[in-house]
């Protein structure tokens, strides 16, 4: 995999983050930097606060301590201009898609456009929504469908279309392949990598999917012990001496993902290639 070009200034910089619910401390002294132009996979066991971390970065919850900088803006500042700048430059695909059930796909995609540009003509709104819908890999006829009329994979793509509505440079994905069959998940992975390369996106990707980690992530951040214990390319993470890392990256499912990746790198197996006719 060829990593995209990056700059030295991180898209996200977190220092000394503390997240706490009552007496339960989820993060304590957590540090993390997300490089511009990379796909960062975020992994960790249950209760390590992967989604809590994402919500803190997005300003959906206020941490009990620490500092968060997003695209040069203080994410914890009370300044409304900073908050608007971050919101305008980030797109989010939540695990369940978080689509409005009473709105069509096109109307869902138009929601952020109307919030940011309330004076856009209806025809232009429709054209922009259709562009994002096609960009996400959905057919044009999906625009007029309700979320309930779509398959799980199509709802994911509809949610992605809405996340891309404002052409954000920073994209957050929370378990994007959860609930998809292996073929659908692989197709979604390819879509994310294609969009990331074409649009120059920085992607913060929470996942349990080992295939996704091996297929498209430039680096992996491991959450454990209330902090980020390692951030590195997957080849280095595999060698990291931590009990959870060793169990996760060297268990049966990890070996299957590694073998699948090796087969993909080698190309088709001649033994399963049809002989030419004649």
C-alpha positions in Angstrom: 0.0 0.0 0.0 1.3 3.4 -0.9 0.7 6.0 1.9 -0.6 9.3 0.7 1.6 12.4 1.0 1.4 14.0 4.4 2.4 17.3 6.0 4.2 17.8 9.3 1.3 19.7 10.9 -1.2 17.2 12.2 -4.9 17.3 11.3 -5.7 16.4 14.9 -3.6 17.0 18.0 -4.6 15.7 21.4 -2.7 16.2 24.6 -3.4 14.9 28.1 -7.0 14.0 27.4 -9.2 12.8 30.3 -12.7 11.4 29.9 -14.6 10.3 32.9 -18.1 9.2 33.7 -18.7 9.5 37.4 -16.0 7.4 39.1 -15.2 5.6 35.9 -12.1 7.0 34.2 -12.1 6.1 30.5 -9.1 8.1 29.3 -6.3 9.6 31.5 -3.4 11.5 29.9 -4.2 10.3 26.4 -2.0 11.8 23.6 -2.6 11.3 19.9 -1.7 13.0 16.6 -3.5 12.2 13.3 -1.4 13.2 10.3 -3.0 15.1 7.4 -3.7 12.8 4.4 -3.7 9.5 6.3 -6.2 6.8 7.2 -5.7 6.2 10.9 -7.4 3.0 12.2 -8.4 3.2 15.9 -8.7 -0.1 17.7 -9.1 -1.2 21.3 -11.0 -3.6 23.5 -14.5 -3.0 24.8 -14.6 -0.1 27.2 -11.5 1.6 26.0 -13.5 4.6 24.8 -13.0 4.6 21.0 -16.3 6.3 20.4 -15.9 8.5 23.4 -12.6 9.7 22.0 -14.3 10.5 18.6 -17.2 12.3 20.2 -14.7 14.4 22.3 -12.8 15.4 19.1 -16.1 16.3 17.4 -17.2 18.4 20.4 -20.2 16.2 21.1 -18.9 15.7 24.7 -16.7 17.9 26.8 -13.7 16.0 28.4 -12.7 16.5 32.0 -9.2 17.6 31.0 -6.7 18.0 28.2 -6.5 19.8 24.9 -7.8 19.0 21.4 -6.8 20.8 18.3 -8.6 20.1 15.0 -7.3 21.6 11.7 -5.6 24.3 13.7 -8.6 25.2 15.8 -9.1 24.7 19.5 -11.9 22.1 19.7 -12.6 22.9 23.3 -12.8 26.7 22.9 -16.1 28.4 23.6 -15.5 30.6 20.5 -18.5 29.9 18.1 -16.3 30.7 15.1 -13.9 27.9 15.9 -16.7 25.5 16.5 -18.3 26.4 13.1 -15.0 26.0 11.3 -14.5 22.5 12.7 -18.1 21.5 12.0 -17.8 22.8 8.4 -14.6 20.8 7.8 -15.5 17.5 9.3 -17.8 14.7 8.0 -19.1 11.9 10.2 -20.5 8.5 9.4 -21.9 6.9 12.6 -22.2 3.1 12.9 -25.9 3.1 12.3 -25.8 5.7 9.6 -27.9 8.1 11.7 -30.1 9.0 8.8 -33.4 10.8 9.2 -36.0 8.0 8.6 -38.7 10.4 7.3 -36.4 12.0 4.7 -35.3 10.5 1.4 -31.6 9.9 0.8 -31.4 13.1 -1.3 -33.1 15.1 1.5 -30.7 13.6 4.1 -27.7 14.7 2.1 -29.2 18.2 1.7 -29.5 18.7 5.5 -25.9 19.9 6.0 -26.0 21.9 2.8 -29.0 23.8 4.0 -27.5 24.3 7.5 -24.3 25.8 6.0 -25.8 27.5 2.9 -29.4 28.1 3.5 -29.9 30.3 0.5 -29.0 27.7 -2.2 -31.6 27.3 -5.0 -33.5 24.0 -4.8 -32.2 22.9 -8.2 -28.6 23.3 -7.1 -29.3 21.5 -3.8 -30.7 18.6 -5.8 -27.7 18.5 -8.1 -25.2 18.6 -5.3 -27.0 15.9 -3.4 -27.1 13.7 -6.4 -23.4 14.3 -7.0 -22.6 13.1 -3.5 -24.9 10.1 -3.8 -23.1 8.9 -6.9 -19.8 9.6 -5.3 -20.7 7.2 -2.5 -21.3 4.4 -5.0 -25.1 4.5 -5.0 -27.3 4.6 -8.1 -29.1 7.8 -9.0 -32.5 6.2 -8.3 -31.5 5.8 -4.6 -31.9 9.5 -4.2 -35.7 9.3 -3.9 -35.8 6.3 -1.5 -36.3 6.3 2.2 -33.6 4.7 4.4 -36.1 1.9 5.2 -36.1 1.0 1.5 -32.3 0.5 1.4 -30.1 -2.5 2.3 -27.7 -2.1 5.1 -24.8 -1.5 2.8 -26.8 1.1 0.8 -27.7 2.9 4.1 -23.9 3.1 4.9 -23.3 4.7 1.6 -26.1 7.1 2.0 -24.7 8.1 5.4 -21.3 8.5 3.7 -22.9 10.7 1.0 -24.2 13.0 3.7 -20.9 13.0 5.5 -19.2 14.2 2.3 -21.9 16.9 1.6 -19.7 19.8 2.5 -16.5 18.5 0.9 -14.8 18.1 4.3 -11.1 17.5 4.5 -11.5 15.4 7.6 -13.7 12.3 7.7 -14.7 10.3 10.8 -16.0 6.7 10.4 -17.4 4.7 13.3 -17.4 1.0 12.5 -18.2 1.6 8.8 -18.2 -2.1 7.9 -20.1 -3.4 10.9 -23.1 -5.6 9.8 -21.9 -5.9 6.2 -21.0 -9.3 4.6 -17.4 -9.8 3.6 -17.9 -8.8 0.0 -19.8 -5.7 0.9 -17.2 -4.8 3.6 -14.4 -5.2 1.1 -16.2 -3.0 -1.4 -16.8 -0.3 1.2 -13.1 -0.4 2.1 -12.1 0.1 -1.5 -14.5 3.0 -1.7 -13.0 4.7 1.3 -9.5 4.3 0.0 -10.5 5.6 -3.5 -12.3 8.6 -2.0 -9.4 9.3 0.4 -6.9 9.3 -2.5 -9.1 11.3 -4.9 -10.2 13.9 -2.4 -7.1 14.1 -0.2 -9.1 13.2 2.9 -7.7 12.6 6.4 -9.7 9.7 7.8 -10.2 8.8 11.5 -11.6 5.2 11.4 -12.8 3.3 14.4 -13.1 -0.4 13.5 -12.9 -4.0 14.8 -12.5 -5.3 11.3 -9.1 -6.8 10.8 -9.5 -6.9 7.0 -10.1 -3.2 7.0 -7.0 -2.5 9.1 -4.8 -4.6 6.7 -6.4 -3.3 3.5 -6.6 0.5 3.9 -5.1 1.9 7.1 -1.8 3.7 6.9 -1.3 3.6 10.7 -3.0 2.0 13.7 -3.7 3.7 17.1 -4.2 1.2 19.9 -6.3 2.2 22.9 -5.6 0.4 26.1 -4.9 1.2 29.8 -6.8 4.5 29.4 -4.5 5.9 26.8 -3.1 5.4 23.3 -0.3 2.8 23.9 1.0 2.7 20.3 0.6 4.4 17.0 2.4 2.9 14.0 2.0 1.1 10.7 0.4 -2.3 11.2 3.6 -4.2 10.6 5.1 -2.4 13.7 1.9 -2.8 15.7 2.0 -6.6 15.2 5.3 -6.6 17.0 4.3 -4.4 19.9 4.6 -6.2 23.2 1.3 -5.7 24.9 -1.1 -8.5 25.9 -4.2 -7.1 24.1 -2.2 -6.3 21.0 -0.6 -9.8 20.8 -4.0 -11.5 21.3 -5.8 -9.3 18.8 -3.2 -9.3 16.0 -2.0 -12.9 16.4 -5.2 -14.8 17.0 -7.0 -17.0 14.5 -9.0 -14.2 12.9 -5.8 -12.0 12.5 -4.0 -14.9 10.8 -6.9 -15.3 8.4 -6.8 -11.6 7.6 -3.1 -11.7 7.0 -3.3 -14.7 4.7 -6.1 -13.0 2.7 -4.0 -9.9 2.4 -1.0 -12.0 1.2 -3.1 -13.7 -1.4 -4.5 -10.4 -2.6 -0.9 -9.0 -3.0 0.2 -12.1 -4.9 -2.7 -11.9 -7.4 -5.0 -14.7 -8.6 -4.1 -18.3 -7.8 -3.4 -20.0 -11.1 -4.9 -23.2 -9.8 -8.3 -21.4 -9.6 -8.0 -19.6 -12.9 -10.1 -20.9 -15.7 -8.1 -22.4 -18.6 -8.4 -20.5 -21.9 -11.0 -21.9 -24.3 -10.0 -23.8 -27.4 
